[in-house]
Amino acid sequence: MNGYVPNYIEEIKRRLSIVDVVGQKVSLKKSGRNFKGLCPFHAEKSGSFYVWPDSESYFCFGCKESGDIFNFMMKTEGLNFGEALEQLAGRAGVQLPERQAGEDSEAARRREETERLGEAMNAAATYYQNLLRKSNEAAAARDYLKERGVTEASIESFGLGYALDGWDHLQKYLNSRGFKNEELLTAGLIGERENGGGYYDRFRGRVIFPIRDRQGKVIAFGGRVLSGAPKDVPKYLNSPQTPLFDKSNTLYGLDLAKEAIRRTDRAVIVEGYLDVLTCHQYGHSNVVAALGTALGEKHIAILKKLTKRIVMALDADTAGQMATLKGIEVLKQGFDTMTVAVPTARGLIRFEQQLDADVRIATLPAGKDPDDVAKEGGSKWRDLIDRAMPVVDYYFSSVAASVDLNTARGKSEAVEKLIPAILEVHDRIQREHYLQKLARLAKVDGGLLRGELNRAAKADAQNRLRPHPAPLPTTPDPDTAASVEPLEEIQPAKPVPVKPDQPLELEDMLLAFLLRYYSDALSIPAADGEPVGASDFIRSENRLVFEVLQKVNAGQGSLDEFEENLNPELAAHLERLRSYIQAEPEIPDLLSVQETLRFQLNRLREVNLRRLYEQGTQALEESEVTSPDDGGVDLADSDHLWVMISAVTDQLKLYYPPKSMVFKDSRDR
């Protein structure tokens, strides 16, 4: 890349083979010069996932997931870029700046402290686990787990333990292992008595649930009391906030659930430790829980790296319903929005923001927790999750149960609460369905409700920043109060060609262009009618910078604000791109900007499609199977290749008629 890409990123890619990195998660087999296996991002029976050593990239011909080793680590481990960079740097033996000999003493001290606390937590976890297995005092804990139906396999996989009912058993044990009381206090394993009277074990006489981070490292504990404990003792107790543990940024069971979440493309959120454990025990491994706190934005930031399909299965009591309603709002705020084109009654188009996620609510039977349903076996839990309601339906159910619809006040309150929910439904038929449902529920005239909905839509449009930067029709749209100023007519300009001798790759040059003109260019479509998207960028650093631009363009912050929080390597990459584009002459008018973007995007799409065509035909030739028309053996294993090659061939024709492209198969047509 001639110095235009951060050295640390490129050095890691140079030292590590993507085949080795992917091979630790996916069973790969040689296929000619390349490798193939079952896709880790969606369920499949035949291998449609390919790793290309030459380009150090991967691609699934089934679900279209693609990227480099950083993308793979981020998606499979649920990591952010900085975390993936650190893990891969460790494997590659690359010293990142903060790990170099020149790091300041304070940074070194903090790192050593964190490592030491991790060692203390591991030692405590082992101590608790041994007590549960072997100690006579833990008999009641073993009986409790047996009564709750917890198997030995679950005890082992979740690392359950027992804390003795004494004041300093853990403290003395860890002291004997060389850990100081100050370290144990910082780790949250012991507490300090009032008036400086010494220390005491934080967990006493409890079943212990280790809390682990996404990589499976123990960072905290949760403890449940057994029968016979004093009434004033809390039923559940968690570790306090520590340098290792932040409950607002931790999901219980995620280390064991992340693979299933990605495979099923769905995460299920429950409330308690045993809810998670029992669901996993009965084969429902995509289940996690928040830790004694409401679902927060940090939790959503973790989950949306793995899936955009969330099901909340919280308890059916009042507290559970309140937590569900709060969780819905957090989910709306935590997930990104996407701009979609919506046809209007006049045949025009307006652009609206929709939540880029599928959030549903599973309603539990009265008086039952998730672990109760899971224990019933069969398909009870799976059916419950599959029948999870869309958010609007849950709002209807919740409002109907909380207001008196026989009174004028209750009807008014129901309409006031449900109209905003209906407004978020963008499909016209679905919106009409919910309007009619509300009319029946409140026994109110549908025309009156439609007027209320229109007023709410106008108020929303007046408060909303126009999210789409492309020219819109200037004819007023009766479905929204937003008006669009006519654009000044601009004479067509010739596309500005991209210089062939530039030191950046095509996707780098496109991203550099977008850094300068994103507000005028992000929505401009290529020859296939689609605007630039994250999938146009193979390299992880480019995808991440592009996603920042999308958020900035959607009004979710400024580029400066995002840049302050970027990983240093990403910030350095962004600065290189900015330096490149700032050295270029400024494009004088809007239409030239749009045409230049279209030119660059078409060129990048053509190159990417040609590469995909070549990789697909090579994979097909190496698979030695016949075409679908021949009905040959191993057909299911190659169906996706035939479909992809045909689709890519059609797409390439949009850019130019390929002169030498021949759709080859074993019949040598």
C-alpha positions as CSV (number, residue, x, y, z in Angstrom):
1,M,0.0,0.0,0.0
2,N,3.1,2.2,-0.2
3,G,2.7,3.7,3.2
4,Y,-0.9,4.6,3.0
5,V,-2.1,1.8,5.4
6,P,-1.2,1.7,9.1
7,N,2.0,-0.3,9.6
8,Y,0.6,-2.4,12.5
9,I,-2.4,-3.5,10.5
10,E,-0.4,-4.5,7.5
11,E,2.4,-6.1,9.5
12,I,-0.2,-8.3,11.3
13,K,-1.7,-9.3,7.9
14,R,1.8,-10.0,6.6
15,R,2.7,-12.3,9.5
16,L,-0.5,-14.2,9.9
17,S,-2.1,-16.5,7.4
18,I,-5.9,-16.0,7.1
19,V,-6.1,-19.8,6.6
20,D,-4.6,-20.4,10.0
21,V,-6.8,-17.8,11.7
22,V,-10.0,-19.0,10.2
23,G,-9.0,-22.6,10.6
24,Q,-9.1,-22.2,14.4
25,K,-12.9,-21.7,14.1
26,V,-13.8,-23.4,10.9
27,S,-12.8,-26.9,9.7
28,L,-11.3,-26.1,6.3
29,K,-10.4,-28.5,3.6
30,K,-8.2,-27.8,0.6
31,S,-10.0,-27.0,-2.6
32,G,-7.4,-26.4,-5.3
33,R,-5.3,-23.3,-4.3
34,N,-8.0,-22.3,-1.8
35,F,-9.9,-23.7,1.2
36,K,-13.5,-24.3,1.9
37,G,-15.7,-25.2,4.9
38,L,-19.1,-24.7,6.6
39,C,-19.9,-21.1,7.0
40,P,-19.6,-19.9,10.6
41,F,-22.1,-17.0,10.0
42,H,-25.2,-19.0,9.0
43,A,-26.4,-22.6,9.3
44,E,-25.7,-24.8,6.3
45,K,-25.1,-28.4,5.4
46,S,-22.8,-28.0,2.5
47,G,-19.7,-25.8,2.4
48,S,-20.2,-22.4,0.8
49,F,-17.5,-20.6,2.8
50,Y,-14.2,-20.1,1.0
51,V,-10.9,-18.7,2.1
52,W,-8.6,-17.1,-0.5
53,P,-5.0,-17.1,0.6
54,D,-3.9,-15.0,-2.4
55,S,-6.1,-12.1,-1.4
56,E,-6.0,-12.9,2.3
57,S,-9.8,-12.7,2.4
58,Y,-12.9,-14.9,2.9
59,F,-16.3,-15.0,1.2
60,C,-19.5,-17.1,1.7
61,F,-21.4,-17.8,-1.4
62,G,-24.5,-18.5,0.7
63,C,-24.9,-15.5,3.0
64,K,-22.4,-13.2,1.2
65,E,-20.3,-12.5,4.4
66,S,-16.8,-11.4,3.4
67,G,-13.7,-9.6,4.8
68,D,-10.2,-10.0,6.1
69,I,-8.8,-11.5,9.3
70,F,-9.9,-8.5,11.3
71,N,-13.5,-8.8,10.1
72,F,-13.4,-12.5,10.9
73,M,-12.2,-12.0,14.4
74,M,-14.6,-9.1,15.1
75,K,-17.6,-11.1,13.8
76,T,-16.8,-14.5,15.3
77,E,-15.6,-13.2,18.7
78,G,-17.9,-10.2,19.0
79,L,-14.9,-7.8,19.3
80,N,-14.4,-4.2,18.3
81,F,-11.5,-3.4,16.1
82,G,-9.1,-2.5,18.9
83,E,-9.8,-5.8,20.7
84,A,-9.3,-7.8,17.5
85,L,-6.1,-5.8,16.8
86,E,-4.7,-6.7,20.2
87,Q,-5.5,-10.4,19.9
88,L,-4.1,-10.7,16.4
89,A,-1.0,-8.7,17.3
90,G,-0.4,-11.1,20.1
91,R,-0.6,-14.0,17.8
92,A,1.6,-12.4,15.2
93,G,4.2,-11.2,17.7
94,V,3.6,-7.5,16.7
95,Q,4.2,-5.0,19.5
96,L,1.5,-2.3,19.4
97,P,2.6,1.2,20.6
98,E,1.2,0.8,24.1
99,R,3.0,-2.5,24.4
100,Q,6.4,-1.2,23.4
101,A,9.3,-0.7,25.8
102,G,8.7,3.0,25.6
103,E,5.3,2.9,27.3
104,D,5.0,5.1,30.3
105,S,5.3,3.7,33.7
106,E,1.7,4.4,34.6
107,A,0.4,2.4,31.6
108,A,2.7,-0.4,32.4
109,R,1.5,-0.4,36.0
110,R,-2.2,-0.5,35.0
111,R,-1.5,-3.4,32.6
112,E,0.3,-5.4,35.3
113,E,-2.5,-4.7,37.8
114,T,-5.1,-5.9,35.3
115,E,-3.2,-9.1,34.7
116,R,-2.7,-9.7,38.4
117,L,-6.4,-9.2,39.1
118,G,-7.2,-11.7,36.4
119,E,-4.9,-14.3,38.1
120,A,-6.8,-13.7,41.4
121,M,-10.2,-14.2,39.7
122,N,-9.0,-17.5,38.1
123,A,-7.6,-18.7,41.4
124,A,-10.9,-17.9,43.2
125,A,-13.0,-19.6,40.5
126,T,-10.9,-22.8,40.8
127,Y,-11.3,-22.6,44.6
128,Y,-15.0,-22.2,44.5
129,Q,-15.4,-25.0,41.9
130,N,-13.3,-27.5,44.0
131,L,-15.4,-26.7,47.0
132,L,-18.7,-27.5,45.2
133,R,-17.3,-30.8,43.9
134,K,-15.6,-32.1,47.0
135,S,-16.5,-30.2,50.2
136,N,-19.0,-31.7,52.7
137,E,-20.2,-28.2,53.5
138,A,-21.3,-27.8,49.9
139,A,-23.9,-30.7,50.1
140,A,-26.8,-28.3,50.4
141,A,-25.5,-26.4,47.3
142,R,-25.3,-29.6,45.3
143,D,-28.8,-30.6,46.4
144,Y,-30.1,-27.2,45.4
145,L,-28.6,-27.5,41.9
146,K,-29.9,-31.0,41.5
147,E,-33.4,-29.9,42.5
148,R,-33.2,-27.1,39.9
149,G,-32.3,-29.8,37.3
150,V,-28.8,-28.6,36.7
151,T,-26.6,-31.4,35.2
152,E,-23.0,-32.1,35.9
153,A,-22.1,-31.1,32.4
154,S,-23.7,-27.7,32.9
155,I,-21.9,-27.2,36.3
156,E,-18.7,-27.9,34.4
157,S,-19.3,-25.7,31.4
158,F,-20.5,-22.7,33.4
159,G,-17.9,-23.3,36.1
160,L,-20.3,-23.2,39.0
161,G,-18.9,-23.3,42.6
162,Y,-19.6,-22.8,46.2
163,A,-18.5,-20.2,48.8
164,L,-18.1,-21.5,52.4
165,D,-20.3,-19.9,55.0
166,G,-17.4,-18.3,56.9
167,W,-15.8,-14.8,57.1
168,D,-12.4,-15.3,55.6
169,H,-12.0,-18.7,54.0
170,L,-11.3,-17.3,50.5
171,Q,-9.1,-14.5,51.8
172,K,-6.8,-16.9,53.7
173,Y,-6.6,-19.3,50.7
174,L,-5.7,-16.5,48.3
175,N,-3.3,-15.0,50.8
176,S,-1.5,-18.4,50.9
177,R,-1.2,-18.2,47.1
178,G,0.6,-14.9,47.3
179,F,-2.2,-12.4,46.7
180,K,-2.3,-9.3,48.9
181,N,-5.5,-8.1,50.6
182,E,-5.3,-4.8,48.6
183,E,-5.5,-6.9,45.3
184,L,-8.4,-9.0,46.5
185,L,-10.2,-5.8,47.6
186,T,-9.7,-4.2,44.2
187,A,-10.9,-7.4,42.5
188,G,-14.1,-7.3,44.6
189,L,-13.4,-10.7,46.2
190,I,-13.3,-9.3,49.8
191,G,-14.8,-6.3,51.5
192,E,-13.4,-4.0,54.2
193,R,-14.9,-3.9,57.6
194,E,-16.0,-0.6,59.1
195,N,-13.5,1.3,61.2
196,G,-10.6,-0.5,59.7
197,G,-11.4,-3.8,61.4
198,G,-10.0,-6.0,58.8
199,Y,-11.6,-7.8,55.8
200,Y,-14.3,-10.3,55.0
201,D,-15.1,-12.6,52.1
202,R,-17.7,-10.9,49.9
203,F,-19.4,-14.2,49.0
204,R,-20.4,-16.5,51.9
205,G,-22.7,-19.5,52.0
206,R,-23.7,-19.1,48.3
207,V,-23.8,-21.0,45.1
208,I,-21.3,-19.2,42.9
209,F,-21.8,-18.3,39.2
210,P,-18.6,-17.1,37.5
211,I,-19.2,-14.2,35.2
212,R,-16.9,-14.2,32.2
213,D,-16.1,-11.8,29.4
214,R,-16.5,-12.5,25.7
215,Q,-13.3,-14.4,25.6
216,G,-14.2,-16.7,28.6
217,K,-12.0,-15.0,31.2
218,V,-13.5,-14.8,34.7
219,I,-14.0,-11.1,35.6
220,A,-16.6,-11.3,38.4
221,F,-18.9,-13.6,40.3
222,G,-22.6,-13.8,41.2
223,G,-23.8,-15.7,44.3
224,R,-27.2,-17.1,45.3
225,V,-28.1,-17.8,48.9
226,L,-29.5,-21.2,49.9
227,S,-32.6,-21.9,52.0
228,G,-32.3,-21.0,55.6
229,A,-30.4,-17.8,55.0
230,P,-31.5,-14.7,57.0
231,K,-34.4,-12.7,55.4
232,D,-32.4,-9.5,55.3
233,V,-29.7,-11.1,53.1
234,P,-30.1,-10.4,49.3
235,K,-31.1,-13.5,47.3
236,Y,-28.5,-12.7,44.6
237,L,-25.2,-10.8,45.0
238,N,-22.9,-9.7,42.3
239,S,-19.3,-8.5,42.3
240,P,-19.0,-4.7,42.6
241,Q,-17.6,-2.5,39.8
242,T,-13.9,-3.3,39.4
243,P,-11.1,-2.6,36.8
244,L,-12.1,-6.0,35.2
245,F,-15.9,-5.8,35.6
246,D,-18.5,-3.3,34.4
247,K,-22.0,-4.9,34.7
248,S,-23.4,-2.3,32.1
249,N,-20.9,-3.8,29.6
250,T,-21.3,-7.5,30.4
251,L,-23.8,-10.1,29.4
252,Y,-23.9,-13.4,31.3
253,G,-23.3,-16.4,29.2
254,L,-22.1,-14.5,26.1
255,D,-18.8,-16.5,26.0
256,L,-20.8,-19.7,25.5
257,A,-23.6,-18.1,23.5
258,K,-21.8,-16.0,20.8
259,E,-21.3,-18.9,18.4
260,A,-25.0,-19.9,18.6
261,I,-26.1,-16.3,18.3
262,R,-24.1,-15.9,15.1
263,R,-25.2,-19.3,13.7
264,T,-28.9,-18.8,14.4
265,D,-28.7,-15.0,13.7
266,R,-30.7,-14.4,16.8
267,A,-30.0,-13.4,20.4
268,V,-32.5,-14.1,23.2
269,I,-32.3,-12.0,26.4
270,V,-33.5,-13.4,29.7
271,E,-33.1,-12.2,33.3
272,G,-31.3,-14.7,35.5
273,Y,-28.3,-17.0,35.8
274,L,-30.4,-20.2,35.9
275,D,-32.5,-19.0,33.0
276,V,-29.4,-18.8,30.8
277,L,-27.9,-22.0,32.2
278,T,-31.1,-24.1,31.8
279,C,-31.7,-22.8,28.2
280,H,-28.2,-23.8,27.2
281,Q,-28.6,-27.1,28.9
282,Y,-31.6,-27.9,26.8
283,G,-29.9,-26.9,23.6
284,H,-30.9,-23.3,23.3
285,S,-27.4,-21.8,23.4
286,N,-28.2,-18.3,21.9
287,V,-29.5,-17.1,25.3
288,V,-27.8,-14.4,27.5
289,A,-28.8,-12.2,30.4
290,A,-28.1,-8.7,31.8
291,L,-26.6,-8.8,35.3
292,G,-29.0,-7.4,37.8
293,T,-29.4,-4.2,35.8
294,A,-31.6,-3.0,33.0
295,L,-30.6,-3.6,29.4
296,G,-28.3,-0.8,28.4
297,E,-26.7,0.7,25.3
298,K,-23.4,-1.0,25.9
299,H,-25.2,-4.4,26.0
300,I,-26.7,-3.5,22.6
301,A,-23.3,-2.5,21.2
302,I,-22.1,-5.9,22.1
303,L,-25.0,-7.8,20.6
304,K,-25.3,-5.9,17.3
305,K,-21.8,-7.1,16.4
306,L,-23.3,-10.6,16.3
307,T,-26.9,-10.2,15.1
308,K,-29.6,-7.7,14.4
309,R,-32.4,-10.0,15.5
310,I,-33.2,-9.7,19.2
311,V,-35.9,-11.5,21.2
312,M,-36.6,-10.3,24.8
313,A,-38.0,-13.1,27.0
314,L,-38.3,-11.5,30.4
315,D,-40.6,-12.5,33.2
316,A,-44.3,-12.0,32.8
317,D,-44.7,-10.1,36.1
318,T,-45.1,-6.3,36.4
319,A,-41.3,-5.8,37.0
320,G,-40.6,-8.0,33.9
321,Q,-43.0,-6.0,31.8
322,M,-41.4,-2.7,32.9
323,A,-38.0,-4.0,32.1
324,T,-39.2,-5.1,28.7
325,L,-40.6,-1.7,27.9
326,K,-37.4,0.0,29.0
327,G,-35.3,-2.6,27.0
328,I,-37.3,-1.8,23.9
329,E,-36.4,1.8,24.1
330,V,-32.8,1.0,24.7
331,L,-32.7,-1.3,21.7
332,K,-34.2,1.4,19.5
333,Q,-31.5,3.9,20.6
334,G,-28.7,1.3,20.5
335,F,-29.3,0.0,17.0
336,D,-28.5,2.1,13.9
337,T,-31.2,3.4,11.6
338,M,-31.3,3.0,7.8
339,T,-32.8,5.2,5.2
340,V,-35.4,3.5,3.1
341,A,-37.5,4.7,0.1
342,V,-41.2,4.6,0.7
343,P,-43.7,5.0,-2.2
344,T,-46.5,7.6,-1.6
345,A,-50.0,7.8,-2.8
346,R,-49.0,10.1,-5.7
347,G,-46.4,7.6,-7.0
348,L,-43.6,9.7,-5.6
349,I,-40.9,8.6,-3.1
350,R,-40.1,9.8,0.3
351,F,-37.2,8.7,2.5
352,E,-37.7,7.6,6.1
353,Q,-35.6,6.2,8.9
354,Q,-36.2,2.7,10.0
355,L,-34.5,0.7,12.8
356,D,-31.9,-1.6,11.3
357,A,-32.9,-4.5,13.5
358,D,-35.7,-7.0,14.1
359,V,-36.8,-6.7,17.8
360,R,-39.4,-9.0,19.1
361,I,-40.9,-9.9,22.5
362,A,-41.6,-13.4,23.7
363,T,-44.5,-13.5,26.1
364,L,-43.9,-16.1,28.9
365,P,-46.8,-18.1,30.4
366,A,-48.1,-16.6,33.6
367,G,-46.1,-17.7,36.6
368,K,-43.3,-19.2,34.6
369,D,-39.7,-18.3,34.1
370,P,-37.6,-19.1,31.0
371,D,-36.0,-22.0,32.8
372,D,-39.5,-23.5,33.6
373,V,-40.4,-23.4,29.9
374,A,-37.0,-24.8,28.8
375,K,-37.4,-27.7,31.2
376,E,-40.7,-28.7,29.6
377,G,-38.5,-30.0,26.8
378,G,-39.6,-30.7,23.3
379,S,-40.1,-27.6,21.2
380,K,-41.8,-25.5,23.9
381,W,-39.0,-23.0,24.2
382,R,-38.3,-22.8,20.5
383,D,-41.9,-22.4,19.7
384,L,-42.2,-19.6,22.3
385,I,-39.3,-17.7,20.7
386,D,-40.5,-18.3,17.1
387,R,-43.9,-16.8,18.1
388,A,-42.3,-13.7,19.6
389,M,-44.4,-10.7,18.9
390,P,-43.3,-7.6,17.0
391,V,-42.8,-4.6,19.2
392,V,-46.0,-2.9,18.1
393,D,-48.1,-6.0,19.1
394,Y,-46.4,-6.1,22.5
395,Y,-47.3,-2.4,23.0
396,F,-50.9,-3.2,22.2
397,S,-50.9,-6.1,24.6
398,S,-49.2,-4.1,27.4
399,V,-51.5,-1.0,27.0
400,A,-54.6,-3.1,26.9
401,A,-53.6,-4.7,30.2
402,S,-52.7,-1.4,31.9
403,V,-55.6,1.0,31.1
404,D,-59.3,0.9,31.5
405,L,-60.7,0.9,28.0
406,N,-64.3,1.3,29.3
407,T,-63.6,4.9,30.3
408,A,-63.0,8.0,28.2
409,R,-59.7,8.6,30.0
410,G,-58.5,5.1,29.4
411,K,-59.3,5.3,25.7
412,S,-57.5,8.6,25.4
413,E,-54.5,7.2,27.2
414,A,-54.4,4.1,24.9
415,V,-54.6,6.3,21.8
416,E,-51.9,8.6,23.1
417,K,-49.6,5.6,23.8
418,L,-50.2,3.6,20.7
419,I,-50.3,6.2,17.9
420,P,-46.5,6.8,18.2
421,A,-45.9,3.1,18.0
422,I,-48.1,2.8,14.9
423,L,-46.3,5.7,13.3
424,E,-43.1,3.7,13.4
425,V,-44.7,1.1,11.1
426,H,-43.7,2.1,7.6
427,D,-45.5,-0.6,5.6
428,R,-48.9,0.9,4.5
429,I,-50.9,-2.3,4.9
430,Q,-49.4,-3.1,8.3
431,R,-50.0,0.5,9.5
432,E,-53.6,0.3,8.4
433,H,-53.9,-3.1,10.2
434,Y,-52.8,-1.5,13.5
435,L,-55.0,1.5,13.0
436,Q,-58.0,-0.8,12.6
437,K,-56.8,-2.8,15.6
438,L,-56.6,0.3,17.8
439,A,-60.1,1.4,16.6
440,R,-61.5,-1.9,17.7
441,L,-59.6,-1.9,21.0
442,A,-60.6,1.6,22.0
443,K,-64.0,1.5,20.2
444,V,-63.1,4.8,18.4
445,D,-63.9,5.9,14.8
446,G,-61.1,4.9,12.4
447,G,-61.2,8.3,10.7
448,L,-60.6,10.1,13.9
449,L,-57.5,7.9,14.6
450,R,-56.2,8.5,11.1
451,G,-56.4,12.2,11.7
452,E,-54.4,11.7,15.0
453,L,-51.8,9.6,13.1
454,N,-51.5,12.3,10.4
455,R,-51.0,15.0,13.0
456,A,-48.3,12.9,14.7
457,A,-46.6,12.3,11.4
458,K,-46.5,16.0,10.6
459,A,-45.1,16.8,14.0
460,D,-42.5,14.1,13.6
461,A,-41.5,15.3,10.1
462,Q,-41.1,18.9,11.3
463,N,-38.7,17.8,14.1
464,R,-36.7,15.3,11.9
465,L,-33.6,16.4,10.0
466,R,-33.9,15.3,6.4
467,P,-31.8,12.1,6.3
468,H,-31.4,11.7,2.6
469,P,-29.0,14.1,0.8
470,A,-30.0,13.3,-2.8
471,P,-32.3,15.5,-4.8
472,L,-36.0,14.7,-3.9
473,P,-39.2,15.6,-5.8
474,T,-40.3,19.1,-5.2
475,T,-44.0,18.3,-5.4
476,P,-45.5,18.4,-1.9
477,D,-46.1,15.0,-0.4
478,P,-49.5,14.8,1.4
479,D,-48.2,12.0,3.6
480,T,-45.6,14.2,5.3
481,A,-45.3,17.8,6.3
482,A,-41.6,17.9,5.3
483,S,-41.0,20.2,2.2
484,V,-38.1,20.0,-0.1
485,E,-36.4,23.0,-1.6
486,P,-35.8,22.7,-5.4
487,L,-32.2,22.3,-6.4
488,E,-30.6,24.7,-8.8
489,E,-30.3,23.2,-12.2
490,I,-26.7,22.1,-12.9
491,Q,-25.3,21.4,-16.4
492,P,-24.0,17.8,-16.7
493,A,-20.3,17.4,-16.3
494,K,-18.0,14.6,-17.5
495,P,-16.9,12.1,-14.9
496,V,-13.5,12.9,-13.3
497,P,-11.4,9.8,-14.0
498,V,-9.4,8.2,-11.3
499,K,-5.7,8.3,-12.0
500,P,-4.3,4.8,-12.7
501,D,-1.0,5.4,-11.0
502,Q,-2.3,6.5,-7.6
503,P,-0.7,4.6,-4.6
504,L,-4.0,3.8,-3.0
505,E,-6.2,0.8,-3.9
506,L,-9.6,1.4,-5.5
507,E,-11.5,1.0,-2.3
508,D,-9.1,3.4,-0.5
509,M,-9.6,6.0,-3.2
510,L,-13.4,5.7,-3.0
511,L,-13.3,6.1,0.7
512,A,-11.0,9.1,0.6
513,F,-13.4,10.7,-1.9
514,L,-16.4,10.0,0.5
515,L,-14.5,11.6,3.4
516,R,-14.6,14.9,1.5
517,Y,-18.0,14.7,-0.1
518,Y,-20.0,12.2,1.9
519,S,-23.0,14.5,2.4
520,D,-23.4,14.8,-1.4
521,A,-22.4,11.3,-2.5
522,L,-23.4,8.6,-0.1
523,S,-26.8,8.1,-1.7
524,I,-25.7,8.1,-5.3
525,P,-26.4,4.7,-6.9
526,A,-24.0,2.7,-9.1
527,A,-25.0,1.0,-12.4
528,D,-26.9,-1.6,-10.5
529,G,-29.0,1.0,-8.7
530,E,-27.5,0.5,-5.3
531,P,-25.6,3.2,-3.4
532,V,-22.2,2.5,-1.8
533,G,-22.4,0.2,1.2
534,A,-20.1,-1.5,3.7
535,S,-19.9,-4.6,1.6
536,D,-18.1,-2.7,-1.1
537,F,-15.0,-2.6,1.2
538,I,-13.1,-5.8,1.8
539,R,-10.6,-4.4,4.3
540,S,-11.9,-4.0,7.8
541,E,-10.3,-0.6,8.4
542,N,-12.2,0.8,5.4
543,R,-15.5,-0.7,6.4
544,L,-15.2,0.8,9.9
545,V,-14.4,4.3,8.6
546,F,-17.3,4.0,6.1
547,E,-19.7,3.1,8.9
548,V,-18.6,6.2,10.8
549,L,-19.4,8.3,7.7
550,Q,-22.8,6.7,7.5
551,K,-23.5,7.7,11.1
552,V,-22.3,11.2,10.6
553,N,-24.4,11.6,7.5
554,A,-27.5,10.3,9.5
555,G,-27.0,13.1,12.0
556,Q,-25.7,10.8,14.8
557,G,-22.6,12.9,15.5
558,S,-19.8,14.8,13.9
559,L,-16.7,13.3,12.3
560,D,-14.5,15.1,14.8
561,E,-16.4,13.4,17.7
562,F,-16.1,10.0,16.2
563,E,-12.4,10.6,15.3
564,E,-11.6,11.3,19.0
565,N,-12.8,7.8,19.9
566,L,-11.2,5.9,17.1
567,N,-8.6,3.3,17.7
568,P,-5.2,4.9,17.0
569,E,-4.6,2.7,14.0
570,L,-7.9,3.5,12.5
571,A,-7.3,7.2,13.1
572,A,-4.0,7.0,11.4
573,H,-5.6,5.3,8.4
574,L,-8.3,8.0,8.3
575,E,-5.6,10.7,8.3
576,R,-3.8,9.1,5.4
577,L,-7.0,9.0,3.4
578,R,-7.8,12.6,4.3
579,S,-4.2,13.7,3.3
580,Y,-4.7,12.1,-0.1
581,I,-8.0,13.7,-0.9
582,Q,-7.1,17.1,0.3
583,A,-4.2,17.2,-2.1
584,E,-6.7,16.7,-5.0
585,P,-8.4,19.8,-6.6
586,E,-11.9,20.4,-5.2
587,I,-14.8,19.4,-7.5
588,P,-16.7,22.6,-8.1
589,D,-20.4,21.5,-8.3
590,L,-22.8,19.0,-7.0
591,L,-23.5,17.1,-10.2
592,S,-19.8,16.6,-10.8
593,V,-19.4,15.2,-7.3
594,Q,-22.2,12.8,-7.9
595,E,-20.9,11.7,-11.3
596,T,-17.4,11.2,-10.0
597,L,-18.7,9.1,-7.1
598,R,-20.7,7.0,-9.6
599,F,-17.6,6.5,-11.8
600,Q,-15.5,5.4,-8.9
601,L,-18.1,3.1,-7.4
602,N,-18.8,1.5,-10.8
603,R,-15.1,0.8,-11.2
604,L,-14.8,-0.7,-7.8
605,R,-17.9,-2.8,-8.2
606,E,-16.7,-4.1,-11.6
607,V,-13.3,-5.1,-10.1
608,N,-14.9,-6.8,-7.1
609,L,-17.5,-8.6,-9.3
610,R,-14.7,-9.8,-11.7
611,R,-12.7,-11.1,-8.8
612,L,-15.8,-12.9,-7.4
613,Y,-16.6,-14.4,-10.8
614,E,-13.0,-15.7,-11.2
615,Q,-13.0,-17.1,-7.7
616,G,-16.4,-18.7,-8.2
617,T,-15.6,-20.4,-11.5
618,Q,-12.3,-21.6,-10.1
619,A,-14.1,-23.1,-7.1
620,L,-16.6,-24.7,-9.4
621,E,-13.9,-26.2,-11.7
622,E,-12.1,-27.6,-8.7
623,S,-15.2,-29.1,-7.2
624,E,-15.5,-31.4,-10.3
625,V,-19.3,-31.5,-10.3
626,T,-21.8,-31.1,-13.1
627,S,-24.3,-28.3,-13.6
628,P,-27.8,-28.3,-12.1
629,D,-29.2,-29.2,-15.5
630,D,-27.2,-32.4,-15.6
631,G,-28.4,-33.4,-12.1
632,G,-25.0,-34.7,-11.2
633,V,-23.7,-35.9,-7.9
634,D,-22.8,-33.5,-5.1
635,L,-25.2,-31.1,-6.6
636,A,-26.3,-29.5,-3.3
637,D,-22.7,-28.7,-2.5
638,S,-22.3,-26.6,-5.7
639,D,-25.7,-25.1,-6.1
640,H,-24.7,-21.9,-4.4
641,L,-21.7,-21.5,-6.9
642,W,-24.0,-21.8,-9.9
643,V,-26.4,-19.3,-8.5
644,M,-23.7,-16.9,-7.6
645,I,-21.9,-17.1,-10.9
646,S,-25.1,-16.6,-12.8
647,A,-26.0,-13.6,-10.6
648,V,-22.5,-12.1,-11.0
649,T,-22.6,-12.5,-14.7
650,D,-25.9,-10.6,-14.9
651,Q,-24.5,-7.9,-12.6
652,L,-21.4,-7.4,-14.7
653,K,-23.5,-6.9,-17.8
654,L,-24.8,-3.7,-16.1
655,Y,-21.4,-2.2,-16.2
656,Y,-20.4,-3.2,-19.7
657,P,-21.1,-6.2,-22.0
658,P,-18.2,-8.6,-21.1
659,K,-16.4,-9.6,-24.3
660,S,-14.5,-12.6,-23.1
661,M,-16.7,-13.9,-20.3
662,V,-17.8,-17.4,-21.0
663,F,-20.1,-19.2,-18.5
664,K,-18.2,-22.5,-18.3
665,D,-19.2,-25.8,-16.9
666,S,-18.3,-29.4,-17.3
667,R,-20.3,-29.7,-20.6
668,D,-17.9,-27.2,-22.2
669,R,-20.7,-25.2,-23.9
